[in-house]
Amino acid sequence: LLGDLPDRWIDKLVKIRGWSVAAMDWLGIRQQTHYQAKDTGKIKPLKKPERVAIPIYDDDGHVRNIRLYKPGAKKAKMISWGRRYGAARLFPPAPRQDGTVLLCEGEPDTICAISNGFNAITQTTKPRKWRKDHLIKFKGRDVVIAFDADQPGQMYAAEYAGPALCRVAKSVRILKWPDFMGRRDDGLWPEDHGQDLTDFFVKHKKTGIDLQRLIDTAEHFE
């Protein structure tokens, strides 16, 4: 159902999304070559593949969804394989066992963060309430939330931070983006479509050391 990423796609994702080849290989990133017809449920080949396929695994290594990503799309940029596959899941299915956990907003930013050496994870949707089997993955961990530099992103960051996550994690902090990430003259972030972690690396040419400094100075959530 999935094909290897063409070299031109790989080069594009490295350039515009900051994904590394090693991270794409580790996460099993592929090309969508087929789709599931809504009316019959049959699997059919695509005439013109244009989406990146991001497999979403469970704890046992089984694929439970395939997130289909179209870089640059203004609508339906990220969709699930089908209607019955869109339940919230962790991507990757668990953080690495060592170090601070960087909770990102969406799969593309997570892949970018992993590409830069961070212990990054996300949820495939934005549920208003944490699932218990997701929360347990953060038990006793230091968590830093790095959501988008806009008003919805900062609102979601506060919602994700507490109170449920605060009860299980060792610490919860929210990353404070620098003003050059789009803060307005009135001191507020954009109302929507603000910059994100990928922009920090790709647009502003920052490094992992720069992001680590922000993580180190992130404010604890009260």
Backbone bond lengths (Angstrom), bond angles and torsions (degrees), N, CA, C in turn:
res aa  C-N    CA-C-N  psi(-1)  N-CA   C-N-CA  omega(-1)  CA-C   N-CA-C  phi
1 L - - - 1.454 - - 1.523 112.54 -
2 L 1.330 116.61 -18.56 1.454 121.03 -177.85 1.524 109.12 -126.03
3 G 1.318 114.57 148.25 1.455 119.20 178.83 1.517 111.06 -115.67
4 D 1.318 115.75 166.85 1.459 120.59 175.74 1.524 109.74 -65.75
5 L 1.320 115.71 145.74 1.457 119.84 176.49 1.526 109.77 -67.69
6 P 1.322 118.47 126.55 1.469 119.76 174.77 1.531 110.12 -61.71
7 D 1.309 116.24 152.51 1.461 120.69 -179.01 1.525 111.92 -56.68
8 R 1.340 116.47 -38.00 1.468 118.69 -178.98 1.527 111.13 -66.56
9 W 1.333 117.65 -32.38 1.461 120.82 175.71 1.515 110.08 -68.90
10 I 1.336 116.13 -44.19 1.458 119.90 179.49 1.518 110.25 -59.28
11 D 1.328 117.02 -46.99 1.464 121.11 179.71 1.526 111.10 -59.74
12 K 1.346 115.81 -39.14 1.461 120.41 -179.62 1.522 111.20 -67.46
13 L 1.327 117.50 -43.21 1.465 121.44 -178.88 1.525 111.44 -67.44
14 V 1.325 116.62 -35.83 1.464 120.23 174.85 1.522 110.34 -63.51
15 K 1.331 116.84 -41.34 1.452 121.75 -174.66 1.521 113.36 -77.04
16 I 1.347 117.53 -48.56 1.463 119.74 -172.02 1.520 113.91 -96.11
17 R 1.356 117.51 -17.46 1.457 119.83 -178.60 1.521 112.98 -116.18
18 G 1.328 117.87 -9.56 1.448 120.29 179.44 1.518 113.94 71.25
19 W 1.338 117.38 22.55 1.460 121.06 178.36 1.521 109.09 -84.14
20 S 1.310 116.85 140.06 1.454 120.28 175.92 1.525 109.59 -93.00
21 V 1.330 115.29 154.61 1.460 120.31 177.74 1.528 109.88 -62.08
22 A 1.337 116.78 -39.15 1.464 120.85 -179.60 1.521 111.44 -62.20
23 A 1.348 117.04 -42.07 1.466 120.68 -180.00 1.523 110.73 -67.36
24 M 1.326 117.19 -41.02 1.461 120.37 178.95 1.525 111.11 -63.09
25 D 1.327 116.24 -40.20 1.467 120.02 177.84 1.529 110.48 -65.26
26 W 1.339 116.80 -45.98 1.461 121.48 -177.03 1.528 111.79 -62.46
27 L 1.332 116.44 -38.00 1.460 121.62 -177.49 1.526 113.01 -87.78
28 G 1.316 117.23 -5.20 1.466 120.43 177.62 1.519 113.72 73.68
29 I 1.340 117.36 31.57 1.465 120.68 -178.74 1.522 109.48 -67.37
30 R 1.331 115.79 130.72 1.467 120.73 -176.54 1.526 109.82 -132.22
31 Q 1.320 114.92 -170.05 1.466 122.88 175.63 1.520 108.93 -109.16
32 Q 1.336 116.86 134.48 1.461 119.33 175.39 1.523 109.11 -74.20
33 T 1.318 115.98 120.16 1.466 120.94 179.25 1.523 112.42 -115.74
34 H 1.366 117.56 -12.59 1.462 122.45 -179.87 1.528 109.15 -134.99
35 Y 1.306 116.03 165.93 1.459 122.04 175.76 1.519 109.34 -142.66
36 Q 1.322 115.47 162.48 1.461 121.08 178.67 1.522 108.99 -102.07
37 A 1.319 117.22 118.19 1.463 121.68 -178.86 1.529 110.14 -64.05
38 K 1.340 116.16 133.84 1.459 120.47 -177.63 1.521 112.59 -67.17
39 D 1.334 117.28 -34.66 1.462 119.90 -173.89 1.531 112.51 -80.22
40 T 1.326 117.38 -40.14 1.465 120.06 -175.05 1.531 113.68 -108.81
41 G 1.310 116.83 -18.89 1.463 120.29 -176.98 1.519 113.01 79.07
42 K 1.329 117.15 1.99 1.463 120.55 -179.51 1.533 110.46 -75.78
43 I 1.324 115.43 149.92 1.451 121.86 178.27 1.528 109.03 -88.66
44 K 1.314 116.72 124.59 1.452 121.42 -176.93 1.529 110.51 -126.59
45 P 1.321 117.88 149.70 1.469 120.78 178.85 1.528 111.17 -74.47
46 L 1.304 115.15 147.54 1.459 121.01 175.44 1.526 109.92 -85.44
47 K 1.318 116.47 139.29 1.451 119.99 176.88 1.525 111.01 -73.37
48 K 1.343 115.18 -35.90 1.464 119.34 -177.60 1.530 108.84 -137.26
49 P 1.323 119.02 92.09 1.465 120.78 178.04 1.525 111.05 -60.38
50 E 1.330 115.83 130.94 1.465 119.22 -179.13 1.521 112.98 -143.16
51 R 1.330 117.37 8.15 1.453 120.55 -179.81 1.530 111.41 -122.67
52 V 1.326 113.43 146.57 1.461 121.24 173.55 1.521 107.64 -85.13
53 A 1.319 117.10 134.45 1.459 122.18 -178.80 1.528 109.58 -101.02
54 I 1.340 115.76 121.38 1.459 122.15 -179.00 1.530 107.52 -113.51
55 P 1.330 118.60 103.72 1.477 119.98 -179.33 1.518 111.27 -70.45
56 I 1.327 115.88 137.66 1.460 122.39 179.26 1.526 107.85 -110.80
57 Y 1.326 116.15 113.53 1.455 122.35 -175.10 1.529 111.50 -97.44
58 D 1.341 115.76 156.23 1.461 120.08 170.23 1.524 108.64 -96.07
59 D 1.312 116.97 -174.99 1.466 120.96 -176.20 1.522 112.97 -65.08
60 D 1.324 116.59 -21.83 1.465 120.76 -178.59 1.524 113.08 -94.36
61 G 1.337 116.15 4.23 1.454 119.51 178.23 1.505 115.38 85.71
62 H 1.343 117.44 11.43 1.458 120.81 177.72 1.540 109.59 -91.07
63 V 1.319 116.20 140.99 1.464 120.68 177.60 1.525 108.85 -77.38
64 R 1.338 116.10 121.29 1.459 121.88 -179.00 1.526 113.25 -106.29
65 N 1.297 116.20 -14.52 1.458 120.94 178.05 1.522 106.98 -163.15
66 I 1.309 116.21 161.45 1.458 121.87 170.41 1.520 106.45 -128.60
67 R 1.308 116.31 115.20 1.456 121.04 178.73 1.528 107.83 -86.11
68 L 1.324 115.27 127.25 1.457 121.99 -172.93 1.526 108.69 -108.27
69 Y 1.314 115.01 113.94 1.463 122.38 -169.95 1.522 110.71 -112.71
70 K 1.344 115.26 129.06 1.462 121.04 177.63 1.523 108.12 -116.15
71 P 1.328 117.50 98.30 1.465 120.13 -178.61 1.521 112.11 -57.64
72 G 1.339 115.63 134.03 1.456 120.55 177.02 1.511 115.36 86.66
73 A 1.323 118.56 -7.77 1.468 121.09 -179.38 1.527 110.28 -68.93
74 K 1.309 117.33 141.19 1.458 121.87 178.02 1.531 111.51 -87.11
75 K 1.334 116.35 -26.69 1.459 121.36 177.33 1.529 108.82 -129.05
76 A 1.345 114.34 149.11 1.467 120.52 178.84 1.529 111.61 49.72
77 K 1.321 115.74 45.04 1.462 120.11 -179.53 1.528 111.00 -63.52
78 M 1.337 115.51 -37.35 1.466 120.90 -179.69 1.522 108.92 -130.67
79 I 1.326 116.91 122.87 1.458 121.30 178.98 1.531 108.55 -132.60
80 S 1.329 115.76 159.97 1.457 120.68 175.78 1.521 110.14 -88.76
81 W 1.335 115.57 167.57 1.460 120.82 -177.87 1.521 111.76 -58.31
82 G 1.325 117.66 -39.62 1.460 121.67 179.12 1.510 110.74 -161.73
83 R 1.327 115.72 177.91 1.463 120.99 -174.97 1.525 112.82 -60.05
84 R 1.289 117.84 -37.43 1.464 121.48 -174.72 1.519 113.34 -85.90
85 Y 1.311 117.02 3.80 1.460 120.00 -173.84 1.531 113.27 -109.31
86 G 1.323 117.40 3.39 1.454 119.91 -168.86 1.516 116.95 -89.57
87 A 1.324 119.12 12.03 1.467 120.06 179.07 1.525 110.32 -63.61
88 A 1.329 115.61 149.29 1.456 120.66 -179.07 1.526 110.81 -63.16
89 R 1.328 115.48 130.22 1.457 121.33 176.50 1.522 108.68 -138.95
90 L 1.315 115.81 159.91 1.450 120.50 176.90 1.522 109.82 -85.76
91 F 1.315 114.89 141.12 1.465 122.12 176.52 1.518 109.06 -135.58
92 P 1.340 117.27 118.38 1.456 129.05 -12.77 1.537 111.04 -57.54
93 P 1.336 118.73 172.71 1.466 119.74 -174.03 1.524 114.47 -65.50
94 A 1.321 117.51 -15.64 1.465 121.18 177.23 1.524 108.45 -160.87
95 P 1.323 117.64 149.65 1.471 118.95 175.05 1.515 110.63 -72.94
96 R 1.326 115.92 160.83 1.461 119.28 173.11 1.523 109.10 -61.24
97 Q 1.312 116.00 155.91 1.457 120.49 -173.01 1.521 113.65 -76.23
98 D 1.316 117.74 -14.30 1.461 120.17 -177.33 1.521 111.03 -115.45
99 G 1.324 115.57 148.05 1.458 120.54 171.32 1.514 115.27 83.96
100 T 1.329 113.91 173.28 1.459 122.48 178.58 1.525 110.60 -64.95
101 V 1.319 115.89 141.00 1.460 121.75 177.13 1.524 108.92 -95.50
102 L 1.331 116.89 125.64 1.457 121.89 178.66 1.522 108.38 -100.25
103 L 1.329 116.46 109.54 1.464 121.94 -179.27 1.524 108.68 -89.20
104 C 1.326 116.17 113.79 1.463 122.00 -174.19 1.527 111.43 -103.96
105 E 1.317 115.31 168.34 1.464 121.89 179.33 1.528 109.47 -103.03
106 G 1.326 115.84 90.41 1.454 120.39 175.67 1.522 114.05 100.70
107 E 1.315 114.72 158.12 1.448 121.40 -175.93 1.528 113.99 -65.52
108 P 1.349 120.04 -43.33 1.468 119.03 -179.12 1.524 113.66 -58.72
109 D 1.346 117.21 -44.77 1.458 119.77 177.55 1.524 111.37 -64.82
110 T 1.324 116.39 -36.55 1.462 120.44 179.55 1.523 110.76 -63.95
111 I 1.319 116.63 -43.68 1.466 120.25 178.54 1.524 110.47 -64.08
112 C 1.328 116.91 -38.42 1.463 121.28 177.32 1.526 110.20 -63.05
113 A 1.328 116.66 -44.29 1.462 120.43 -179.95 1.522 111.11 -64.80
114 I 1.328 117.02 -43.39 1.471 121.02 177.24 1.528 109.66 -61.19
115 S 1.324 116.86 -39.72 1.463 121.48 179.60 1.521 111.71 -61.13
116 N 1.336 115.95 -27.22 1.460 120.94 -179.88 1.525 112.64 -97.92
117 G 1.336 115.63 13.20 1.451 120.37 171.07 1.510 116.67 93.14
118 F 1.339 118.61 10.14 1.454 120.83 -176.74 1.524 111.91 -95.62
119 N 1.320 114.98 154.14 1.466 123.49 179.99 1.525 107.71 -85.76
120 A 1.333 115.85 74.15 1.459 122.09 -169.51 1.518 112.14 -99.20
121 I 1.331 115.36 152.25 1.457 122.36 179.71 1.526 108.11 -155.47
122 T 1.321 116.79 158.36 1.463 121.37 177.01 1.518 109.49 -149.30
123 Q 1.322 116.00 170.90 1.464 121.55 168.28 1.521 107.74 -104.85
124 T 1.331 115.70 143.90 1.459 119.66 -173.61 1.518 113.31 -73.96
125 T 1.314 118.22 -12.34 1.457 121.91 170.31 1.517 107.07 -136.56
126 K 1.325 117.21 -177.47 1.459 120.99 178.65 1.539 110.00 -111.70
127 P 1.315 118.01 72.98 1.465 119.72 178.96 1.518 110.66 -68.02
128 R 1.328 116.17 145.42 1.465 120.56 179.47 1.527 111.92 -75.01
129 K 1.333 116.05 -16.11 1.452 119.95 -176.83 1.521 109.19 -133.87
130 W 1.336 116.14 133.63 1.445 121.15 179.09 1.533 110.73 -68.19
131 R 1.319 116.64 138.02 1.453 120.86 169.93 1.524 109.25 -78.26
132 K 1.321 116.71 143.49 1.460 120.58 -177.49 1.527 112.15 -61.29
133 D 1.353 116.55 -38.62 1.465 118.78 -179.14 1.521 112.13 -71.10
134 H 1.329 117.11 -18.53 1.461 120.58 173.35 1.522 110.27 -82.70
135 L 1.308 116.51 -44.52 1.457 120.79 -178.42 1.520 112.59 -57.64
136 I 1.321 116.78 -38.91 1.465 120.56 -175.33 1.527 110.88 -61.18
137 K 1.342 117.38 -24.05 1.463 120.48 179.76 1.532 112.01 -69.19
138 F 1.342 116.32 -16.59 1.464 120.72 -177.82 1.531 112.32 -105.52
139 K 1.331 116.37 8.14 1.460 120.02 -177.08 1.526 110.89 -62.78
140 G 1.326 115.65 125.45 1.459 121.77 177.76 1.516 114.84 72.13
141 R 1.337 117.67 12.76 1.467 120.72 -176.40 1.520 111.25 -102.46
142 D 1.326 115.26 153.86 1.463 122.14 169.98 1.521 107.28 -86.91
143 V 1.324 116.68 119.74 1.466 122.00 -174.64 1.523 109.48 -117.98
144 V 1.316 116.20 131.96 1.465 122.16 172.84 1.526 107.96 -119.84
145 I 1.319 116.48 126.44 1.467 122.09 -178.23 1.524 109.37 -95.56
146 A 1.330 116.44 124.03 1.467 121.88 -177.61 1.520 109.82 -123.07
147 F 1.331 115.52 68.17 1.459 120.41 179.41 1.533 110.31 -85.18
148 D 1.329 115.88 175.17 1.462 121.27 -171.96 1.530 113.18 -60.87
149 A 1.329 114.11 153.42 1.459 121.28 179.31 1.529 109.98 -86.29
150 D 1.318 116.16 61.76 1.460 122.51 172.72 1.527 107.56 -146.27
151 Q 1.324 115.69 172.49 1.462 119.00 -174.64 1.528 112.81 -63.79
152 P 1.338 120.37 -43.50 1.463 118.79 176.61 1.530 111.94 -62.15
153 G 1.335 117.22 -40.51 1.453 120.04 -179.61 1.511 112.58 -61.80
154 Q 1.334 116.60 -41.97 1.454 120.06 179.49 1.530 111.44 -71.25
155 M 1.331 116.93 -32.03 1.460 120.52 175.93 1.528 110.10 -66.01
156 Y 1.344 116.20 -46.14 1.460 120.11 178.28 1.519 111.27 -63.07
157 A 1.331 116.88 -36.56 1.463 120.25 179.42 1.520 110.66 -59.67
158 A 1.335 116.86 -44.19 1.465 120.55 179.21 1.526 110.92 -66.77
159 E 1.334 117.42 -38.51 1.454 120.78 179.19 1.528 110.96 -66.18
160 Y 1.317 117.23 -41.62 1.449 121.17 179.73 1.522 111.81 -69.22
161 A 1.333 116.36 -31.15 1.463 120.54 -175.42 1.525 112.70 -67.96
162 G 1.294 117.03 -37.37 1.457 116.64 -174.68 1.515 112.37 -155.59
163 P 1.351 112.44 167.40 1.474 127.65 -0.18 1.541 114.16 -87.79
164 A 1.335 117.89 -15.58 1.466 120.12 -172.79 1.528 111.89 -61.72
165 L 1.341 117.03 -47.68 1.458 119.92 -178.08 1.522 111.19 -64.54
166 C 1.322 117.03 -37.80 1.470 121.01 179.76 1.526 111.82 -62.61
167 R 1.317 117.22 -28.19 1.468 120.12 -178.29 1.526 112.46 -74.68
168 V 1.326 117.62 -25.17 1.462 119.41 -176.38 1.530 112.79 -106.08
169 A 1.319 117.11 -32.61 1.461 120.32 -177.19 1.527 110.97 -77.87
170 K 1.311 115.90 154.12 1.455 120.99 174.72 1.515 110.39 -66.56
171 S 1.329 116.32 -41.87 1.465 122.18 175.94 1.519 108.61 -153.05
172 V 1.329 115.65 151.71 1.458 121.80 177.22 1.523 107.86 -132.28
173 R 1.320 115.92 124.91 1.456 121.44 179.24 1.524 109.53 -129.03
174 I 1.315 116.17 153.04 1.461 121.89 177.39 1.522 108.34 -113.73
175 L 1.318 115.68 123.37 1.452 121.29 -178.07 1.523 110.87 -67.12
176 K 1.312 116.39 136.51 1.460 122.38 178.90 1.520 108.76 -103.46
177 W 1.329 115.53 112.17 1.460 120.20 -178.55 1.526 110.95 -73.57
178 P 1.332 118.28 146.83 1.469 121.22 175.33 1.522 111.07 -65.99
179 D 1.314 116.39 158.52 1.466 121.04 -178.33 1.522 112.85 -59.97
180 F 1.356 117.61 -29.45 1.464 118.75 -177.38 1.524 112.32 -67.92
181 M 1.343 117.15 -6.34 1.461 120.26 177.21 1.531 112.24 -81.15
182 G 1.329 116.57 9.44 1.467 119.13 172.86 1.513 116.04 116.78
183 R 1.324 117.59 13.29 1.469 118.46 178.66 1.524 110.02 -63.77
184 R 1.329 116.73 135.12 1.462 122.06 -176.83 1.525 111.14 -78.28
185 D 1.325 115.48 169.24 1.463 120.98 179.56 1.524 112.18 -63.08
186 D 1.348 116.84 -25.97 1.464 119.50 179.59 1.528 112.10 -83.88
187 G 1.335 116.05 5.06 1.458 120.19 177.17 1.518 114.72 88.87
188 L 1.322 117.17 -4.34 1.462 120.95 -178.33 1.531 110.32 -97.99
189 W 1.316 114.33 159.14 1.457 119.80 173.14 1.524 109.43 -83.58
190 P 1.324 119.02 162.11 1.476 121.12 178.78 1.527 111.12 -56.51
191 E 1.311 115.39 152.30 1.459 120.29 -179.20 1.526 111.88 -69.96
192 D 1.305 117.81 -21.98 1.460 120.86 179.20 1.528 109.23 -166.85
193 H 1.321 115.97 162.37 1.468 123.07 175.26 1.528 112.10 53.99
194 G 1.321 115.82 45.34 1.455 120.21 176.15 1.519 111.60 -79.62
195 Q 1.314 115.39 -179.96 1.456 120.33 178.90 1.537 110.24 -75.82
196 D 1.328 114.99 166.21 1.460 118.88 -175.12 1.521 110.85 -140.86
197 L 1.324 115.39 -173.36 1.457 120.85 -178.00 1.525 112.02 -57.69
198 T 1.315 116.75 -37.76 1.462 119.83 178.78 1.519 110.94 -63.91
199 D 1.340 117.28 -40.93 1.466 120.26 177.14 1.522 110.93 -60.83
200 F 1.329 116.55 -37.10 1.463 121.34 179.07 1.525 110.16 -55.81
201 F 1.330 116.84 -43.25 1.452 120.99 -179.14 1.531 112.84 -84.05
202 V 1.331 117.14 -47.78 1.460 120.96 -170.38 1.527 112.33 -84.07
203 K 1.313 117.23 -49.80 1.464 120.77 -177.42 1.521 111.88 -74.70
204 H 1.322 116.65 -43.66 1.467 120.49 -175.13 1.526 113.20 -97.12
205 K 1.345 116.61 0.00 1.463 122.17 174.23 1.534 113.04 58.92
206 K 1.336 116.66 34.04 1.452 120.37 178.36 1.527 110.30 -83.13
207 T 1.311 115.77 166.18 1.461 121.37 -175.29 1.522 111.22 -114.94
208 G 1.322 115.07 174.13 1.456 119.82 175.27 1.513 112.25 -60.71
209 I 1.319 116.57 -33.46 1.470 120.20 177.60 1.520 110.38 -63.96
210 D 1.340 116.63 -39.83 1.465 120.69 178.50 1.528 111.21 -63.34
211 L 1.341 116.72 -43.14 1.458 119.28 179.13 1.522 110.78 -68.19
212 Q 1.317 116.83 -37.22 1.457 119.58 178.96 1.524 111.08 -61.82
213 R 1.324 117.65 -35.79 1.464 120.59 176.70 1.531 110.52 -62.31
214 L 1.330 116.49 -40.04 1.467 119.91 178.24 1.524 110.60 -67.29
215 I 1.315 116.37 -38.34 1.465 120.22 177.89 1.527 110.23 -63.60
216 D 1.320 116.23 -43.27 1.456 120.78 -178.08 1.541 112.53 -63.66
217 T 1.337 116.24 -28.87 1.476 119.94 -177.87 1.527 112.87 -104.76
218 A 1.341 116.95 8.10 1.466 120.38 179.03 1.524 110.81 -60.45
219 E 1.329 116.45 142.72 1.450 121.87 -175.54 1.525 111.22 -84.31
220 H 1.324 115.91 138.00 1.463 121.15 177.39 1.532 109.75 -66.95
221 F 1.320 114.86 138.37 1.469 120.42 179.69 1.520 109.86 -83.10
222 E 1.318 116.32 127.48 1.456 121.51 178.53 1.521 109.01 -106.80
